[in-house]
Amino acid sequence: MTVTILPGTASAVPGTADEVAAQVAEASHELEVVSEQLNEARVVLARHQDEARAAGEATAEAEARIGSLDGHIRRLARSAYTGSGMSQLHALLTSDSADHLLDQLGTLDAIAGHTNAVITEVSQAAEDAERSRDAAEEAAADAERTVEQIAAQQEELEAKIADYQRRYEALTAPQQEQVAQAHGGAALPAPSAVTAPSSAAQVAVNTALAQIGDPYVWGAGGPNAFDCSGLTSYAYAAAGVTLPHSSRSQSQMGTPVSRSELQPGDLVFFYSPVSHVGMYIGNGQMVHASTSGQPVKVGSLDSMPSYNGARRIAG
């Protein structure tokens, strides 16, 4: 994972109030890009951890199978050559007819064939166990590398966030509104009712709208603060649908839908690569956690630059 570096505006001396607001708005977007990269890194980390757990379980199962098959081979050998006293010579000396001899020799061949099959199965199980062990070790190493990357990125992001917050808080109220307009537009009145095409989408829409007014916090996924992908994943979790806390990962979920066919509950994405997501609620509007300093709100799709696409998660 890589982190997008913020423009070097922290120490710049702006000439006008508009330049101040423009710089802060640019920093806001760049920070959201970095924050969503971190969210994506956490999704990758979770996947590596799941792979490591699954590989470890497969290794344990294969080793247990080896143990059980080894015991089975010993039982077969004991039965064939010691327990019953059978051998080809014994069968020849004790058979009272040709048919009886053939029956006993057939039994010995069957035991030998079954034993060979079990030995083959043991060998395969051993190979499977070794591959599983290797996969577990590789997945664990990948997960560890991802953890280290996340830790370094998180530290860098926190420093950038602190700088951004200082600059944002120094702005006047009109300048802060200018920042909001540059990243998410003006807050619109929440609709009195939204009808979604499915029960899951309806629950997600209702849940997202119920968060209006909650603060934007980078990396937050509820219940009292959100970033953009945290809001959408939280809303769909209420409908029993699991979404990764990452706008990039969410943009690969569900099925694509054209802008002209949007329905309430569809997720809408912005920028390339994707770094922002909102939930469509009809009439060209969406509910989203737009940017730091702005609470969860309803806004126009056109208020966000660089519309990327949409995905239908339910319905």
N, C-alpha and C positions, 0 to 999 in steps of 0.2 A: 504494500500500500504506500502511496505517496501523498504528501501534504501540499496543497496549493499554497504558495507563499503570498502573503498579503503585499499589496503595493506599499512602497515606502513613503507613506503619507503621515505617519505618526509625528514626525519631527518637522514636517513642512509648515511653513507659515502661510496660511491662506490669505489671499488678497481681499476676498469678500465673504460675506455670510453665506452666499450661495455656494461658494467653493468649499466652505466648511461642511455644509450639509451634503454636498456631492461626494466629498471624500468619505464621510461617515457612511453614506448609503453604499458606496463601493465597498468599504470595509465590511459592512453588514452582509452583503452578498458573498464576499470572499470567505467570511467566517462560516456562513451556512454551508458553502462548498466543503470546507475543511471538516465541519461538524458531521456532515453527511458521509464524508469519507471515513470518519471514525465509526459512525454507525455501521457502515458497510463492513469495516474491519471486524467489528464485534460479531456480525452475522457470520463472517468467514471463520472466526475463531470458534464460535459455537458449532459450526459444521465440522471443523477439524476435531473438536472434542468429542462429538457424537461418533465420528469415524474411528477415533482411537478407542472409545468404549466398545463399539461394535466389533472391532478387530480383536480387542482383548477377550471379549466374550467368545468369539469364534476360536481363538487359540485355546481357551479353557475347554471348550466343547470338544475340540479335536484331541486334546491331550487326554481328556476323560475317555474318549472313544478308543484311543490307543490302549489305555489301561484295561478297558473291558474286553477288547479283542485279544489282547495278550493272554488274559486269563482264559478266554474261550479256546484259544489254540492249545493251551496246556491241557484243558479238559478233553479236547478232541484227541490229542496225542495219547493221553493216559487211557482213554476209552479204547482207542484203536490197538494199542500195542502192549498195554499192561493190564488194564482193568478186565478186559474180556479174554486176554490171552490170544487174540486173533493175529495171525500172520498168514502169508500165502502158504508157507510150509505146514502150519497148523491146519489150515483149511484142507490141504491136500491129504494129510494123514487122517483127518477125522471125518471127511465126507464119506457118506455111505452110498452116494450115487453121483452120477455126472451132474444131474440137475442141482443137487445139494451143493456140489462144489462150485458150480456157476453162480448160485445164489450167494455163497459166502465171498467169492472173489468179486462179485458185483458190489457187495456191501463194502469191501475194502476199497475198491476203486471210488465209490461214492464218498467215503470218508476222506480219502486222499484228495479228491477233487474239491470237496468242500473246504478242506484245510488250506489248499492252495488259494482258493478264492478269498478265504479269510486273511491269509498272509498278504495277498494283493491289496485287500481293503485296508489292512493295517499300514502298509507302505504308503498308500494314497492319503490316508488320514495323517500320517506323519508329515508328508509333503504339504498338505493343507495347513497343518498346524504351524509349520515353519513359515509359509507364506503369510499366514494370518499374523504371526508374531512380527514379521518384518513390516507388514502394513501398519500394525499398531505402533511400532516404534517410529515409523516415518510420519504417521499422522500426529503422534505426540510431539515430534520435533517441529513439525509445521505449526502446530498450535502454540508451542513455546515461542517460536520466532514471531508469530503474530502477536502474542501477548507483549513481547518486548517492543515491537513496533508501536502498538497501541499506547503503551506507557510513555514512550518518547513523544508521540504525537499529542497525547493528552496534555503533557506538561507544556508543550509549545502552544497548544490551543488555549490553555488557560491564561497564559501570558498575553496572548493576542486579545482574548475576551476582556481581560482587565483593562487593557489599553483602549479597546473600543468603548467600553462602558464609561470610562473617564471622558472620552471625547464626546460621547452621546449626551451624557449628563450636563456637559458644559454648553450644549446648544440651547437656544431659546425655544419656547414652545412652537413658534412658527417653523423654526428650522427642523425641529423634531418631526413635525408634521410633513415637512418636505422629504425627510428620510422615509417616512411611512409611505408617502405617495410614490417614491422611487422603487419601493419594494413591497408591493401588496395593495397599494391604493387606499382610498378612503374606505372606512368601515360603512357597510350598508345595513339597513334594518333587517333583522332576521325575519324570514317569512313566517306567517302564522301557522302554516301547515305545508309539509312537503310529502308528496306521495311517491314512494319508490316502487319499482317493479317487482320486488320480492320481499319476503319477510326479513331475510338477512340484511338486505340493503336498507330496508326501512329502519331496523334496529341500529345499524351503523350510522345512518343519517341522523336519527334522533339523538344518538349518543354524542356525535360530533357537535351538533347544534347545542346540546346541553353544556358544552364546555366553553361557549362564548364568554369572553371576559377573563378566562384563565390566562396567566402570564406565559410568555414565550421564554423558555429556558433551553439552551443548547444541550442536546442529549437527553432531554426529559421525555418520559413516556407516560405521564399521568401518575396519580389521578388528579393532581392539582396544578400541574404545569406541563407544558408540551413544547417539543419542536415539531417541525412539519410532519415527518414520518412517524413521530411518536403519537401524534393526534390520530392519524389514520389507522395505525395498528391498534391503538387503544379502542377506537370506535368499532372496528371489525371484530376485535376480541370479544366485545359485548355480544356480538351476533354469533359467537362460536367459530369464527374464522380466524386462523392464525396467520398474521402477516409479519415478515421480518421488519425490524425497526431500522429501515434504510430506504430512502426514496429510490435509490438505484435498484435494489432488490425488488421492491414493490413494483417497479416499472416492468418487471419480467413476470409478474404474477397474472393470473386470470387470462382474459382474452383481449386483444386489441379492439378498440372501437373508434370510429371516426368522430371528429368533433361535431359533425352534423347529426350524429345519432346518439349523443350523450344522454344518459338517464341519471336521475338522482342515485347516488351511491357509487357511481363510477369515480375512479381516481384519475386526476389530471396532473400532468407532469410538465415541468418547465426546465429550460436550459439544456445544453448538450455539452458534456454528458449530464444526465439528470442530476439535479441537486435540490429540487423542491417539488413537493406534492401537496395537493389539496383534494377535497371531496366535492364533486359536483352536486348541486342541490336544485338545479333547474333554472330556467330563465337567464341563462348565461352567467350564473353566479356559482360561487363555491364557498365552502367554509374551510378555513385553513389557519395554521399558526404561521404568520407571515415572516416576522423578523423580531429581533430583540427590541424591547421597549414597546412592542405592540401586542396586545392580548389576542387570543383566538378571536377571529372575527369573520363576518361574511364580506366577501369582496367580489368584484367582477373578474371574470376570466381575463378580460382585456387589461386589467390593472397590473398583471404580471407580465414581464417581457419574456420573449423566447419560449412560446408554447411549444411543447415537444410532442405530446401525444396523450392518450388515455387508455385505461385498462378497465374492463368490467370484471369485478371480483365476485359478484353474486347477482343473480337475476337474469 
